[in-house]
Amino acid sequence: MTSTAATFSFVHDGATLVVRQSAHAHPARRNYRRVHGIGVSSRYFERLAVRLAEQGHVHNVDLPGFGQAPTPSHPLSIEDFAALLCAYMDAEELRDCVLVGHSMGAQVVTEMARIRPDLAGLIVLIGPVVDTAAPTAARQARRLALDMLRETPASNLVVLADYARCGPRWYLRQLPAMLEYPIAQRFAEVRVPRVVLRGRRDPVAPRQWALALAQSSGGARLVEIPGAAHVAQFTAPNAVADAVLHFSGHADPA
């Protein structure tokens, strides 16, 4: 079995999205969309993409101002990011997708599923933010610093390189949008199947917060990955893929 890959830009309402598509040789049973967190890019999804591409068509994106995507003239809200991704999915005629968001990306896929449930067959929130017990930039920074002590050197290398590429100016301009987004309230409004996933050692999205978020939306499931911290999709890609494939219907429940 072989696969194909393509990288291209999608422009909508003055903002540019960089998309990396990998398609399985056989007709895709599902489309998987992955959305990264603040400061980073789609690179830390590459290990997970290998597994998901075995079962479907994978779309990795760099949001405006991150990774290879050019920086727009003004900061974007979570709602703006969601609208941009929905416009891309409409252009590609994508429906019933598995939307996977990490950290700030969990906010984006939550908003997408809330405003356009026709686009999402399942949403998976990995390490969702922002914990209401630590709502400030300073407290989030302390948790992120602790997380870096729990990640692997390879994971930290990818993340720090992306932070350097993003730069502190754009990071700080985008930070208020992440801190202000009411994810608990919005997640409770989502009616498509939903999963909250965290690494068991994740200090950014601790268990109490992840469990409360899942319980705020009746029917959401909480999955914890042993040994992983915040960037579970990079350090434990097989375990994360098993969970995503199971809930999207491509794995044996055992």
N, C-alpha and C positions, 0 to 999 in steps of 0.2 A: 504494500500500500504506500502511496506517495501523497504528498501534500503540496500546495502552492501557497505563495505568500505575496502580498502586495502592500505597499505603503503609499499613502496619498493624503492630500489635505482637503478638508471640507470647510467652506466659508459660509457663514450665515450671520446676517445682521452685524457685520463688521468684526466678528470673532472667528478665529481659525482653529480648527480641530485637526490634529494629525492622527490618522487611523492606520493601524497595522492589522491586516486581515490574514489569517491563516486558515485555509480550507482543507478539510479532509477529502481524500480522493473520492469517497463514496458520497452520495447526497447527504447533506447535513440533516441530522434529525433535530437538532436544536441549534440556535444561535446563542453564543455566549458573549456578553458585553462586559468588559472589566474597566472600572473607573478607579484611578489612583487617588492618593491623598495629597494634602498640601505640601508643596516644595519638591515633590518627587515626580516620577514619570511612570510610564507603563513598563519600564525595564524590569521592575521587581515582580512583574507578573509572568515573565518569560518561562520560568520553570513550571508554573501552573498551566500555562498555555499548551505546553507539550502534551500533558495528560488530557486536557479538555478537547484538544484538536483530534484526539482519537475518536471522539463521539460527535463532533459537530464543527461548526464554523465559528472561529474565535475572532473577536474584534477587540484589539487593545487600542486605547486612545491616550494621547497626550492632550490634556486640557490647555486652553489658551494661557500662555505665559510659563508653561512647564514643559520639560523635556525639549523636544524639537519644535514645539508649537510657538509661533511668535507671540510676543507680549502685546496685548491690546492697549489702547490709550487710557483705559480706566479700569479699576477693579470690577470684577463680576460677582454678582450674588450667587448663592447656591441655586436659586430659581433661574438665573441666567444660564448657568452651566447646564441645568436640566433641560431648559428650552432648546439650547444648542444641540444637545445629544438627541432629543426627540426629533428635531428637524432633520438630523442626519439619518435617523432610523426611518423617518417618513420618506426621505429621498431614496433610501435603499430598499424600501418596501419591506421592512423587518417588523414582524409581529410575534407575540408569544415568546419573547426572548428570556433567557436567564441573565439577569442583571446582577453583577457582582461588584460591590463597591468596598474599598478599604479606607478606613479612617474618614477623612473628609469625603472621599468617594462614596461612603455609605450614606452620607447626607444626600448626595446627588442622586443616587439610585432610588432612595426613599421618595424624593420629590418627583422623580420621573414616574414612579409607580402610582403616586398619589394623583398626579394630574392626567396621566395617560395610562390607565390600567390595561388598555388594549395592547400596549407594547410589551408588557411584562407577564410572562407565565410564572416566574419565580424571581424573588429578589433575595440576595445573600449579602448580609452586612458583616464584614470582617473588621473586628476591632473598632466598632462605631464610636464616634465622638459627637458631642462633647458631654462627658459625664457631668451631671448637674451638681455633683458634690465637689467638682473642681472646675468651675466655669470660667476662670480667668486665664489670661495668657501666661502669667507667672506660674500658676499651678500646673498648667498643661506642659510648660517647659520643664519643670522639675520631673514630671512623670516621664517625659520623653527622654530626659537625660538618664533616668533610672533604667528605662527600657534599653537604651544603647548598651548598658552593662550586661544585659541579658541576651542580646542578639549575638549572632556569629560575626566574626570579622568580615566575611564575605558580604553579609547583609548590610553591615554598617558601611562598607566601602561603596556599595551601590547607592545607598541612601545619601551619604555625605557628598558623593560626586554629583548627585542630582540637586542637592541643596545648593552646592556651589554654582551649578549652572543656572538655577533659578535666580539666585542672588537674594540678599537680605531685603532689598527695597521692595521687590514684587511680593516676596513672602509676607512682609509686614503689611503691605497694602491689602492683601487678600485675607489676612488672618481675622479681621473683624467679621467677615461674612461667615466664616466657620464657627466662630464663637457665638454668634447671634442666632444661628439657625436653630429653631425649636424642634429638634429631631424627635423627641419623645411624643410631642403633640402630633407631628406630621406622620410619624410611623403608625400611630394609633388609628389614623384615617385610611391607611392602606388596606385594600381588600384582596389583593392577590396573595398567593402562598408566599411565606416569608420565613427566613432563617437568620438568626443572629449567631455568629461564629466568632470565637475568640481563642487565642492561645492561652493556655492555662496559667502562664507566667506573665501575662500582659498587664503592666501597671497603668497603661493609658486607658484601657477599657476593662476595668476590674470586674470580677464576677458579679458583685452585687448590682453594679450598674447594668451590665449586659442582661442579667436576669430580669431586672425591673423593666428594661426596655422591651424585652420579649413578652413579658406579662402585660405590658400596657396595650398590646395589640393581640387580642384573643386569637389563639391558633398559631402564633409564632413559636418556632422551636429554637432552643438554645443548644449549641454544639460547642464543646471545648476540645482543643487539640493539646494533648499532653506534651510537655516539654517545650512548646513554642511560646514566644512572647508576642509583641505587637505585629511583627511582619511575618505572620504565620504562613502566608502564601509563598514566601521565599524560602523559609527555613524548614517548612514541613509541607511541601507542595503535594506529595502523594496523599497525605491525610486530608488536606483541604479538598483536593480533587475528589477523593472518595465521598466526602460529605456532599459536595456540590452535585456530583453525578447521581448519588443516591436520591437526593431530594428532587432532582430534575428527571428522575425516572430511568436512568441508564445504568443502575447498579443493583445487584442482588441485595435485598435488605439485610442479609447476614453480614 
